[in-house]
Amino acid sequence: MYIRPRRNRKHQAIRNMVEESTLGPEHLIYPLFVQEGKNIKEEIPSLPQNYRWSLDTLLPELEECLELGVKQYVLFPAVREELKDRTASYGLDPNNFYLEYVRQIKDRFPEIVLMSDVAMDPYSSDGHDGLVENGKILNDETLPILTEMAVVQAQAGFDVIGPSDMMDGRVGAIREALDQAGYSETSIMSYTAKYASAFYGPFRDALDSAPKAGDKKTYQMNPANKREALLEAQLDFEEGADMLMVKPALCYLDIIHLLKEQFPLPITAYNVSGECAMIHAAARNGWLDYHATMSEMLLSIRRAGADGILTYFAKDFALLKKS
């Protein structure tokens, strides 16, 4: 036998030298849930080691994570039910707590990158990402709401706008609105291939944002479809997206790889709440090694082609790398 692949595995130094994919804190984006109030650090039962934060408890957490090398964050607001309405008007209020938190975070930590969530569901009494009328989610009527939301988020200091709604045409509408408002340097990370997945449960628990009626299958993608992701990506690319996202990540590694091969834009992937909760549950039962499984999962997403990974494991992985 002249060809023996094992010769390149015989020593740790050689294995490190020929390693094809690398993963560090600089590749991770940490999703955080924020809530109005003071002295709040409330663990989410279905997503262990993740919390709803008030600003006063969040700031020390951000400082600790920055010291570990995590510099990118996406914030999601947990909004009180009485502030929600059919048109998500609280999300358009420049003085809402979400945007006030952003201003204070950027003032305290100007070096971090903050990414937003643009969708109606955190603020909607219907719990849908778009405007609902007679049980139907209205696409074109939703776009002005999303564009106004994106502009007030940019004004507050978000570096990257994240439309997660899956309405047709929203990236182009948001890009045009941002440019007209003087925010041509504000990036758009589009939730391009966002599937109607069963893995979102803990996230919806965290924000209490599940639909009040029906489901999201008329606007989120069918998990059976692969070529459709190319169409969604082509549209977002042409409409001015700066980054394309695949969500979820673990069951859609082929989609991550497909978009990475086909488009000259950075690809991000969302390692969603259900994917993380599975590892926590298995590890707590002694069935899996938490750190080893977490690291392998994240590496697989990176290997598939993700330039950035949104993951609730961001802090734990950074701690592991530092140890």
Sequence and secondary structure as in RCSB ss.txt:
>XXXX:A:sequence
MYIRPRRNRKHQAIRNMVEESTLGPEHLIYPLFVQEGKNIKEEIPSLPQNYRWSLDTLLPELEECLELGVKQYVL
FPAVREELKDRTASYGLDPNNFYLEYVRQIKDRFPEIVLMSDVAMDPYSSDGHDGLVENGKILNDETLPILTEMA
VVQAQAGFDVIGPSDMMDGRVGAIREALDQAGYSETSIMSYTAKYASAFYGPFRDALDSAPKAGDKKTYQMNPAN
KREALLEAQLDFEEGADMLMVKPALCYLDIIHLLKEQFPLPITAYNVSGECAMIHAAARNGWLDYHATMSEMLLS
IRRAGADGILTYFAKDFALLKKS
>XXXX:A:secstr
    GGGGGSSHHHHHHT      GGGEEEEEEEESSSS EEEETTEEEEEEE HHHHHHHHHHHHHTT  EEEE
EEE  GGG BTT GGGG TTSHHHHHHHHHHHH TTSEEE  B STTTBTT  SSEEETTEEESTTTHHHHHHHH
HHHHHHT SEE B S  TTHHHHHHHHHHHTT TT EEEEEEEEB  STTHHHHHHHT   SSS STTTSB TT 
SHHHHHHHHHHHHHT SEEEEESSGGGHHHHHHHHHH SS EEEEE HHHHHHHHHHHHTTSS HHHHHHHHHHH
HHHHT SEEEETTHHHHHHHHH 
